Amino acid sequence: MEKAVTKEDLRQFGLLLLDKMENLLKLSTDVKTKESNPGWIKTKSVRILLGISAGSVQNLRIGGKVRFKKVMGSYYYNREDLEKLFDDER
């Protein structure tokens, strides 16, 4: 006895498939962020993370308040230093 596949069956299958794919992507993203939580972050990420201007980031660097590295023209800042700096100010 064969049962015909209806449009509703296909819709439900599609929703189930999408849900499983979203869960896999979320799990993959969570694993990547835990494994690759960088100790050094780029200037743009610092600006977004802290909501400060490029000049403010530069002042932190010049003032010696955070450790930094320059790699091929890009500045990278130590995440721990940034967190400590802004935790102390609260």
C-alpha positions as CSV (number, residue, x, y, z in Angstrom):
1,M,0.0,0.0,0.0
2,E,1.6,3.2,-1.2
3,K,0.8,6.6,0.3
4,A,1.1,9.7,-1.9
5,V,3.3,12.5,-0.7
6,T,1.3,15.7,-0.3
7,K,2.3,19.3,-0.5
8,E,1.8,19.6,3.3
9,D,4.2,16.6,3.8
10,L,6.8,18.4,1.7
11,R,6.3,21.7,3.6
12,Q,6.7,20.0,6.9
13,F,9.8,18.1,5.7
14,G,11.3,21.4,4.5
15,L,10.7,23.1,7.8
16,L,12.2,20.2,9.7
17,L,15.2,20.2,7.4
18,L,15.7,24.0,7.8
19,D,15.5,23.7,11.6
20,K,18.1,20.9,11.6
21,M,20.4,23.0,9.4
22,E,20.0,26.1,11.6
23,N,20.9,24.0,14.6
24,L,24.0,22.6,12.9
25,L,25.2,26.0,11.8
26,K,24.6,27.4,15.3
27,L,26.5,24.6,16.9
28,S,29.4,25.0,14.4
29,T,29.5,28.7,15.0
30,D,29.6,28.2,18.8
31,V,32.4,25.7,18.5
32,K,34.4,28.1,16.3
33,T,34.0,31.0,18.6
34,K,35.0,29.0,21.6
35,E,38.1,27.5,19.9
36,S,39.1,30.7,18.0
37,N,38.4,33.3,20.6
38,P,41.5,35.3,19.6
39,G,43.8,36.8,22.1
40,W,44.6,39.5,19.6
41,I,41.9,41.4,17.7
42,K,42.0,43.9,14.8
43,T,41.4,47.7,15.2
44,K,38.0,47.5,13.5
45,S,36.8,44.8,15.8
46,V,38.0,46.8,18.8
47,R,36.1,49.8,17.6
48,I,32.9,47.8,17.1
49,L,33.3,45.8,20.4
50,L,33.9,48.9,22.5
51,G,31.9,51.5,20.5
52,I,34.9,53.9,20.2
53,S,36.5,55.8,17.4
54,A,39.6,54.9,15.5
55,G,41.3,57.9,17.2
56,S,40.4,56.5,20.6
57,V,41.9,53.2,19.8
58,Q,45.1,54.9,18.5
59,N,45.3,56.9,21.8
60,L,45.1,53.7,23.8
61,R,48.0,52.3,21.7
62,I,50.1,55.4,21.8
63,G,49.5,55.9,25.6
64,G,50.8,52.3,26.2
65,K,47.5,51.3,27.9
66,V,47.2,48.2,25.8
67,R,49.6,45.8,24.1
68,F,49.6,45.7,20.4
69,K,51.3,44.1,17.4
70,K,51.6,45.4,13.9
71,V,51.4,42.8,11.2
72,M,51.7,43.8,7.6
73,G,50.2,47.2,8.2
74,S,47.3,46.1,10.5
75,Y,47.3,46.6,14.2
76,Y,46.2,43.9,16.6
77,Y,45.3,44.6,20.2
78,N,45.5,42.3,23.2
79,R,42.0,41.3,24.3
80,E,42.8,40.8,27.9
81,D,44.3,44.3,28.2
82,L,41.2,45.8,26.7
83,E,38.9,43.9,29.0
84,K,41.0,44.8,32.0
85,L,41.2,48.4,31.0
86,F,37.5,48.8,30.7
87,D,36.7,46.7,33.7
88,D,38.8,48.9,35.9
89,E,36.9,52.0,34.7
90,R,33.5,50.6,35.8
